[in-house]
Amino acid sequence: MTNTIKCPHCGFVTEYGRTVCIGCQAEIVYGPTSAQAGTYGCVGLCVGAGIVWLLVSGLGAAMSSDSSVGIYYLFAGILLVGITGGIGRIMAKNKYREQITFFRRYRF
């Protein structure tokens, strides 16, 4: 990896690790953007919800016979959905760890 990066907006060469371009004040983001991480997290949540739905539909008879068991399934389902959402965000971080993105607002 180089120690300098070039801004695609103004062409200014700046040090790797800076968070703002000195030439045009563009924000520099290393790794996934919040939109990319959010997308992967949302996919993880959907996968977790699908797994919970499959488990609950397969174990529906057991839940209907004892209401206290249903509470445990509810908590386990919430936990599973949260874990899969976190795994999705971690996957985004690993996929986009080398990415450098410049964000600049153009004001007229």
Order of alpha helices (4+ residues) and beta strands (2+ residues): beta-beta-beta-alpha-alpha-alpha-beta
